């Protein structure tokens, strides 16, 4: 059973065509979607999360229909955007409590995720006091809450310090080993030897294409590592 099946995949904004391909399928595992900013990586993740419309039919996890089974999709799939924004006046804890209820999350597991991400007591502060890195950690924390079967992460390592990046890799691998799949959109290299990646993909000429090993080596030879965090 494929993790994801789209047939076809067509998406455009006004007159700009983003995707135009007959079909797209992902198997279970950890998948990395590479490409420059503006290439369509975020749009694809939003389509898979059910947040963006497209022309075609799609199924997640065998029987969850992207365009119809919205409630089931929300329970099985999580999405963390690249640059998360939250209302400034609300405490981070409010969002955590809400996700625990909506996604039937486990409090003990929540504490384990917080330890991995290095989240201390800032959840009791208004989000308006957060740095970009703190907002990112809150967004990642919310994405891991619940009984997810697929987690979509958009630029998950941006704004995180090196230790947090290492910890996030360990968390992703831990959940992958439990059978949860990931699709991560990036335009930088992963920390070296950090994850057991099933496949790499790139968006080219309005299509999502799997990268061969030589193509991957060539791509990474021209791609900078993750930027330092100030």
Secondary structure, 3 states (H helix, E strand, C coil): CCCEEEEEEEEEECCEEEEEEEEEEECCCEEEEECCCCCCHHHHHHHHHCCCCCEEEEEECCCEECCCCHHHHHHHEEEECCCCCCCCCCEHHHHHHHHHHHCCCCHHHHHHHHHHHCCCCHHHCEHHHCCHHHHHHHHHHHHHCCCCCEEEEECCCCCCCHHHHHHHHHHHHHHHHCCCEEEEEECCCCCCCCCCCCEEEEEECCEEEECCHHHHHHHHHCCCCCCCCC
